[in-house]
């Protein structure tokens, strides 16, 4: 069966607005991603045990996406109090963790990561297998948006 979906452009706009001493110090940046044919937008409740929320592989499935088709990922912590620890992992290899504070977001353009515990220069990216989340203190709602070509 042929698809009836016509790919479209995704436009992502980031705007910071701040006035300091009467002077506008904000900025706005626009990213356009062409030929987006699939999106997944979900709100997921995450508890205090580490849970996989997004997977990457060679086929689409429940919460899993074809890694080569992923062009944009946004994860937003919708909680107003608790932070979330996000992890991006290559099974049996690298994992990096970040603290995503309440009401904040992170954006990624792909599933590539590298971890270097020695503080050396970046040398070789690997493709992640998943993104996990673990709430601090109490369960939180996370929203994710994934765009694929």
N, CA and C of each residue as an Amber inpcrd file, in Angstrom:
protein
   447
   0.8420000  -1.1730000   0.0000000   0.0000000   0.0000000   0.0000000
   0.8900000   1.2410000   0.0000000   0.6530000   2.1320000  -0.8860000
   1.4010000   3.3830000  -0.9550000   0.8520000   4.3620000   0.0800000
   1.7200000   5.1990000   0.6140000   1.2910000   6.1710000   1.6100000
   0.5120000   7.3110000   0.9600000  -0.4070000   7.8600000   1.6950000
  -1.1380000   9.0300000   1.2130000  -0.6670000  10.2950000   1.9270000
   0.3620000  10.1550000   2.7520000   0.9180000  11.2910000   3.4920000
   1.9280000  12.0160000   2.6070000   1.7630000  13.3110000   2.5010000
   2.7100000  14.1430000   1.7680000   3.7010000  14.7330000   2.7650000
   4.9920000  14.4490000   2.6290000   5.9740000  15.0210000   3.5530000
   5.8750000  16.5490000   3.5830000   6.1850000  17.1090000   4.7450000
   6.0910000  18.5520000   4.9450000   7.3090000  19.0470000   5.7000000
   7.4630000  20.3620000   5.7480000   8.5520000  20.9720000   6.5030000
   8.1340000  21.1460000   7.9590000   9.0490000  20.8530000   8.8620000
   8.8750000  21.1480000  10.2840000   9.6620000  22.4100000  10.5710000
   9.0080000  23.3870000  11.1770000   9.6760000  24.6220000  11.5510000
   9.7440000  24.6960000  13.0720000  10.9570000  24.8190000  13.5830000
  11.1900000  24.9290000  15.0240000  11.7250000  26.3290000  15.2770000
  11.0450000  27.0700000  16.1440000  11.4620000  28.4310000  16.4700000
  11.7910000  28.5180000  17.9530000  12.9680000  29.0150000  18.2540000
  13.3880000  29.2270000  19.6380000  13.5260000  30.7280000  19.8340000
  12.8210000  31.2480000  20.8300000  12.8630000  32.6780000  21.1010000
  13.1640000  32.9140000  22.5730000  14.1880000  33.7140000  22.8440000
  14.4690000  34.1870000  24.1880000  14.1310000  35.6730000  24.2110000
  13.3330000  36.0840000  25.1810000  12.9490000  37.4910000  25.2930000
  13.3570000  38.0020000  26.6650000  14.2600000  38.9830000  26.6740000
  14.6920000  39.5820000  27.9360000  15.1250000  41.0260000  27.6910000
  14.7360000  41.8880000  28.5940000  15.1420000  43.2960000  28.5650000
  16.0540000  43.5390000  29.7600000  17.2850000  43.9600000  29.4970000
  18.2150000  44.2970000  30.5730000  18.6070000  45.7560000  30.4500000
  18.3290000  46.5060000  31.5020000  18.6520000  47.9270000  31.5360000
  18.0640000  48.6540000  30.3270000  16.8420000  48.2650000  29.9530000
  16.1620000  48.9160000  28.8490000  16.6070000  48.4720000  27.4670000
  17.4630000  47.4780000  27.3970000  17.9850000  47.0140000  26.1140000
  17.5400000  45.5810000  25.8490000  17.0740000  45.3290000  24.6250000
  16.6470000  43.9920000  24.2230000  17.8630000  43.1030000  24.0610000
  17.9600000  42.0610000  24.8610000  19.0780000  41.1150000  24.7960000
  18.6160000  39.7290000  24.3580000  17.4010000  39.6290000  23.8600000
  16.8700000  38.3520000  23.4160000  17.2960000  38.0170000  22.0030000
  16.9320000  36.8150000  21.5870000  17.2110000  36.4050000  20.2140000
  16.1820000  35.3770000  19.7640000  16.1600000  35.1400000  18.4750000
  15.2490000  34.1560000  17.9050000  15.9900000  33.3970000  16.8140000
  15.8480000  32.0810000  16.8270000  16.4750000  31.2270000  15.8260000
  15.4390000  30.2750000  15.2620000  15.5140000  30.0300000  13.9660000
  14.5550000  29.1670000  13.2770000  15.3060000  28.0350000  12.5980000
  14.8040000  26.8310000  12.7750000  15.3230000  25.6460000  12.1110000
  14.2010000  25.0550000  11.2740000  14.4800000  24.7700000  10.0090000
  13.5140000  24.1120000   9.1430000  14.0560000  22.7520000   8.7520000
  13.2700000  21.7170000   9.0250000  13.6270000  20.3520000   8.6630000
  12.6780000  19.9320000   7.5530000  13.2210000  19.6180000   6.3920000
  12.3970000  19.3030000   5.2310000  12.0260000  17.8280000   5.1870000
  10.9780000  17.5370000   4.4470000  10.5370000  16.1700000   4.1420000
  10.1680000  15.3390000   5.3550000   9.5860000  15.9630000   6.3770000
   9.1190000  15.2120000   7.5430000   7.8670000  14.4350000   7.1370000
   7.9350000  13.1220000   7.3160000   6.8290000  12.2550000   6.9060000
   6.1260000  11.5950000   8.0900000   6.7730000  11.6140000   9.2730000
   6.1900000  11.0120000  10.4670000   6.5310000  11.8630000  11.6790000
   5.5980000  11.9460000  12.6150000   5.8650000  12.5560000  13.9150000
   5.2160000  11.6970000  14.9890000   5.8080000  11.7290000  16.1600000
   5.2190000  11.0880000  17.3260000   5.3050000  12.0880000  18.4560000
   4.1660000  12.4430000  19.0190000   4.0780000  13.3990000  20.1130000
   3.3230000  12.7070000  21.2380000   3.9730000  12.5800000  22.3900000
   3.3810000  11.7980000  23.4670000   3.7100000  12.4230000  24.8110000
   2.7880000  12.2980000  25.7480000   3.0490000  12.6310000  27.1380000
   3.0910000  11.3090000  27.8870000   4.1890000  11.0980000  28.6050000
   4.3910000   9.8390000  29.3110000   4.7090000  10.1390000  30.7730000
   4.0960000   9.3750000  31.6750000   4.3630000   9.5160000  33.0910000
   5.5620000   8.6490000  33.4480000   6.5500000   9.2510000  34.0850000
   7.7920000   8.5610000  34.4230000   7.9480000   8.5720000  35.9370000
   8.1980000   7.3870000  36.5010000   8.3910000   7.2600000  37.9400000
   9.8450000   7.4020000  38.3390000  10.1450000   6.9650000  39.5590000
  11.4810000   7.1250000  40.1170000  12.4140000   5.9530000  39.8010000
  11.9610000   5.0210000  38.9850000  12.8270000   3.9610000  38.4720000
  13.1440000   4.2750000  37.0160000  14.3880000   4.0500000  36.6080000
  14.7830000   4.3560000  35.2300000  13.9560000   3.5450000  34.2460000
  13.3760000   4.2320000  33.2610000  12.4810000   3.6280000  32.2820000
  12.8510000   4.1090000  30.8880000  12.9240000   3.1930000  29.9300000
  13.1510000   3.5910000  28.5400000  11.9060000   4.2910000  28.0100000
  12.1010000   5.4730000  27.4050000  10.9520000   6.1940000  26.8420000
  11.0090000   6.2690000  25.3270000  12.2040000   6.2020000  24.7350000
  12.3630000   6.2390000  23.2820000  13.4140000   5.2100000  22.9020000
  13.1380000   4.4490000  21.8520000  14.0990000   3.4770000  21.3520000
  14.4640000   3.7750000  19.9110000  15.6480000   3.3220000  19.5110000
  16.1220000   3.4920000  18.1450000  16.5340000   2.1380000  17.6020000
  16.1620000   1.8560000  16.3600000  16.5110000   0.5750000  15.7600000
  16.3430000   0.6160000  14.2590000  16.0230000  -0.5390000  13.6980000
  15.8830000  -0.6420000  12.2440000  14.4270000  -0.6970000  11.8010000
  13.4900000  -0.6620000  12.7720000  12.0550000  -0.7000000  12.4380000
  11.2770000   0.1410000  13.4370000  10.1790000   0.7410000  12.9730000
   9.2920000   1.4690000  13.8700000   8.5160000   0.4940000  14.7360000
   8.2440000   0.8930000  15.9450000   7.4460000   0.1010000  16.8680000
   6.9360000   1.0060000  17.9610000   6.3690000   0.4210000  18.9890000
   5.8340000   1.2030000  20.0940000   6.9640000   1.9540000  20.7960000
   7.0070000   3.2790000  20.6300000   8.0500000   4.0960000  21.2320000
   9.4300000   3.9020000  20.6440000   9.5150000   3.2270000  19.5040000
  10.7980000   2.9540000  18.8540000  10.7560000   3.4530000  17.4180000
  11.8990000   4.0000000  16.9720000  11.9380000   4.6570000  15.6820000
  13.1450000   4.2020000  14.8720000  13.0070000   4.2290000  13.5450000
  14.1260000   3.9030000  12.6650000  15.1770000   4.9930000  12.8510000
  16.3380000   4.5880000  13.3720000  17.3630000   5.5630000  13.7680000
  17.8010000   6.4660000  12.6230000  17.8780000   5.9580000  11.4100000
  18.3510000   6.7760000  10.2890000  17.3020000   7.7800000   9.8220000
  16.0550000   7.6100000  10.2390000  14.9840000   8.5270000   9.8580000
  14.7660000   9.6560000  10.8610000  15.3270000   9.5320000  12.0720000
  15.1180000  10.5320000  13.1240000  15.8870000  11.8060000  12.7860000
  15.1640000  12.9320000  12.7400000  15.7810000  14.2210000  12.4040000
  15.6450000  15.2510000  13.5190000  14.7560000  15.0020000  14.4870000
  14.5220000  15.9890000  15.5440000  13.8440000  15.2980000  16.7190000
  14.3490000  15.5850000  17.9210000  13.7480000  15.0850000  19.1530000
  13.6960000  16.2340000  20.1470000  12.5310000  16.4160000  20.7650000
  12.4110000  17.3680000  21.8770000  11.7970000  16.6200000  23.0460000
  12.3850000  16.7860000  24.2100000  11.8330000  16.2230000  25.4360000
  11.6490000  17.3720000  26.4180000  10.4390000  17.4990000  26.9840000
  10.1180000  18.5690000  27.9200000   9.6400000  17.9670000  29.2320000
  10.1980000  18.4450000  30.3290000   9.7540000  18.0540000  31.6590000
   8.5710000  18.9500000  32.0170000   7.3770000  18.3850000  32.0830000
   6.1670000  19.1640000  32.3460000   5.9250000  19.4140000  33.8300000
   6.7170000  18.7910000  34.6900000   6.5410000  18.9470000  36.1310000
   6.9520000  20.3440000  36.5660000   6.3320000  20.8490000  37.6440000
   6.6940000  22.1860000  38.1090000   7.6420000  22.1530000  39.3040000
   8.0630000  20.9470000  39.7220000   8.9280000  20.8330000  40.8890000
  10.1150000  19.9080000  40.6790000   9.8670000  18.7020000  40.2180000
  10.8900000  17.6620000  40.1800000  11.6840000  17.6590000  38.8820000
  12.9640000  17.3480000  39.0030000  13.7780000  17.1780000  37.8170000
  13.7350000  15.7260000  37.3590000  14.2490000  15.4920000  36.1650000
  14.3220000  14.1570000  35.5800000  15.7690000  13.9250000  35.1510000
  16.2540000  12.7250000  35.3820000  17.5450000  12.3250000  34.8440000
  17.2820000  11.6190000  33.5290000  17.7860000  12.1910000  32.4380000
  17.6610000  11.5680000  31.1230000  18.9730000  10.8750000  30.7870000
  18.8620000   9.6730000  30.2530000  20.0370000   8.9420000  29.8180000
  19.9100000   8.5760000  28.3530000  21.0040000   8.6510000  27.6290000
  21.0420000   8.2260000  26.2240000  22.1130000   7.1630000  26.1440000
  21.7320000   5.9340000  25.7220000  22.6180000   4.7820000  25.8590000
  22.8210000   4.0050000  24.5780000  24.0190000   3.4930000  24.4360000
  24.3590000   2.4610000  23.4690000  24.5100000   1.1910000  24.2980000
  23.6490000   0.2160000  24.0630000  23.6430000  -0.9940000  24.8660000
  25.0400000  -1.5990000  24.9570000  25.4800000  -1.8550000  26.1860000
  26.7830000  -2.4620000  26.4060000  27.9550000  -1.5360000  26.1850000
  27.7000000  -0.2500000  25.9910000  28.8010000   0.6740000  25.7190000
  28.5560000   2.0000000  26.4370000  28.4550000   3.0760000  25.6740000
  28.3810000   4.4190000  26.2320000  26.9860000   4.7820000  26.7220000
  26.9540000   5.5880000  27.7890000  25.7270000   6.2180000  28.2810000
  26.0930000   7.6070000  28.7710000  25.2720000   8.5980000  28.4220000
  25.4630000   9.8910000  29.0530000  24.1630000  10.2710000  29.7340000
  24.2790000  11.0300000  30.8220000  23.1230000  11.4510000  31.6000000
  23.1180000  12.9670000  31.7120000  21.9170000  13.5320000  31.7090000
  21.7630000  14.9580000  31.9690000  20.6050000  15.1570000  32.9340000
  20.6400000  16.2650000  33.6150000  19.5720000  16.6550000  34.5390000
  18.6490000  17.6150000  33.7990000  17.3940000  17.2140000  33.6300000
  16.4000000  18.0650000  32.9700000  15.4840000  18.6220000  34.0480000
  15.6910000  19.8770000  34.3690000  14.9510000  20.5150000  35.4510000
  13.4810000  20.7230000  35.0810000  12.6790000  20.9870000  36.1040000
  11.2460000  21.2250000  35.9290000  10.9990000  22.3190000  34.8950000
  10.0440000  22.0610000  33.9940000   9.5950000  23.0100000  32.9610000
  10.6290000  23.2740000  31.8650000  11.7200000  22.5380000  31.8270000
  12.7570000  22.7680000  30.8260000  12.7130000  21.6930000  29.7490000
  13.3800000  21.9840000  28.6240000  13.3830000  21.0950000  27.4630000
  14.8010000  20.8510000  26.9840000  14.9640000  19.7660000  26.2450000
  16.2000000  19.4780000  25.5350000  15.8160000  19.0950000  24.1140000
  16.6440000  19.4960000  23.1510000  16.4120000  19.1520000  21.7530000
  17.6370000  18.4380000  21.2090000  17.3960000  17.4270000  20.3910000
  18.4570000  16.6610000  19.7500000  18.1330000  16.5490000  18.2670000
  19.1610000  16.4050000  17.4570000  18.9520000  16.2840000  16.0210000
  19.1290000  14.8770000  15.4860000  19.5670000  13.9420000  16.3570000
  19.8010000  12.5690000  15.9240000  20.0020000  11.6950000  17.1570000
  20.4450000  10.4690000  16.9520000  20.6640000   9.5450000  18.0720000
  22.1490000   9.2560000  18.2900000  23.0170000  10.1550000  17.8600000
  24.4580000   9.9460000  17.9950000  24.9580000  10.4560000  19.3470000
  25.8820000   9.6880000  19.9600000  26.4570000  10.1010000  21.2220000
  27.8870000   9.6180000  21.3240000  28.6280000  10.2770000  22.1920000
  29.9510000   9.8050000  22.5730000  30.1800000  10.2080000  24.0180000
  30.8120000   9.3280000  24.7560000  31.1600000   9.5910000  26.1400000
  32.6560000   9.3750000  26.2790000  33.3410000  10.3330000  26.8890000
  34.7780000  10.1890000  27.1200000  35.0570000  10.5870000  28.5590000
  35.2050000   9.6020000  29.4240000  35.4150000   9.8460000  30.8490000
  36.7580000  10.4970000  31.1400000  37.6990000  10.4110000  30.2150000
  39.0290000  10.9730000  30.4470000  39.1110000  12.4570000  30.1170000
  38.0470000  13.0060000  29.5400000  38.0570000  14.4230000  29.1810000
  38.7850000  14.7110000  27.8890000  39.0200000  13.6900000  27.0950000
  39.7070000  13.8520000  25.8190000  38.7950000  14.4200000  24.7520000
  39.3530000  14.6540000  23.6070000  38.5940000  15.2010000  22.4840000
  37.6500000  14.1520000  21.9120000  36.5790000  14.6160000  21.3250000
  35.6180000  13.7320000  20.6660000  36.2920000  13.0170000  19.5030000
  36.0290000  11.7140000  19.3910000  36.7030000  10.9880000  18.3190000
  35.7720000  10.1170000  17.4920000  34.7660000   9.5060000  18.1030000
  33.9100000   8.5960000  17.3390000  32.5250000   8.5100000  17.9680000
  31.5380000   8.9350000  17.2240000  30.1670000   8.8350000  17.7080000
  29.6320000   7.4300000  17.4610000  28.7160000   6.9950000  18.3440000
  27.9990000   5.7370000  18.1590000  26.5040000   6.0590000  18.1370000
  25.7420000   5.1490000  17.5770000  24.2880000   5.3290000  17.5360000
  23.6840000   4.7910000  18.8220000  22.9070000   5.6210000  19.4900000
  22.2450000   5.2140000  20.7260000  21.1650000   4.1880000  20.4290000
  20.8640000   3.3840000  21.4140000  19.7700000   2.4250000  21.3090000
  18.5120000   2.9000000  22.0190000  18.6780000   3.7960000  23.0120000
  17.4860000   4.2800000  23.7170000  17.7620000   5.5730000  24.4680000
  16.6660000   6.1960000  24.8560000  16.6770000   7.3130000  25.7920000
  15.8250000   6.8770000  26.9670000  16.3820000   7.0260000  28.1660000
  15.6640000   6.6290000  29.3780000  15.4080000   7.8530000  30.2420000
  14.4950000   7.6960000  31.2050000  14.1700000   8.7870000  32.1220000
  13.9180000   8.2240000  33.5100000  14.2820000   9.0280000  34.5040000
  14.0690000   8.6680000  35.9030000  13.7360000   9.9360000  36.6620000
  12.5660000   9.9850000  37.2750000  12.1320000  11.1640000  38.0130000
  12.8290000  11.2500000  39.3620000  13.0180000  12.4660000  39.8220000
  13.5910000  12.7170000  41.1390000  12.4600000  13.0280000  42.1140000
  12.3420000  12.2860000  43.1750000  11.3810000  12.6060000  44.2320000
   9.9940000  12.0450000  44.0150000   9.3870000  12.3360000  42.8820000
   8.0390000  11.8690000  42.5880000   7.8690000  11.7740000  41.0790000
   6.8940000  10.9850000  40.6580000   6.6380000  10.7930000  39.2290000
   6.3750000  12.1310000  38.5420000   6.7850000  12.2240000  37.2810000
   6.5950000  13.4350000  36.4860000   6.0230000  13.0650000  35.1240000
   5.4290000  14.0380000  34.4740000   5.0040000  13.8830000  33.0880000
   6.0690000  14.4860000  32.1930000   6.4630000  13.7100000  31.1930000
   7.3770000  14.1830000  30.1560000   6.6250000  14.2110000  28.8450000
   6.9050000  15.2170000  28.0390000   6.3780000  15.2470000  26.6850000
   7.5470000  15.0430000  25.7340000   7.3530000  14.1580000  24.7560000
   8.3650000  14.0710000  23.7130000   7.7260000  14.2700000  22.3590000
   8.5410000  14.8200000  21.4630000   8.1440000  15.0560000  20.0770000
   9.2900000  14.5500000  19.2200000   9.0130000  13.5970000  18.3450000
  10.0170000  13.0350000  17.4630000   9.5500000  13.2370000  16.0240000
  10.4270000  13.7850000  15.1840000  10.1220000  13.9750000  13.7630000
  11.0620000  13.1190000  12.9470000  10.4840000  12.4330000  11.9220000
  11.2430000  11.5160000  11.0850000  10.9710000  11.8030000   9.6130000
  11.9510000  11.5010000   8.7980000  11.7500000  11.6420000   7.3530000
  11.3860000  10.3020000   6.7600000
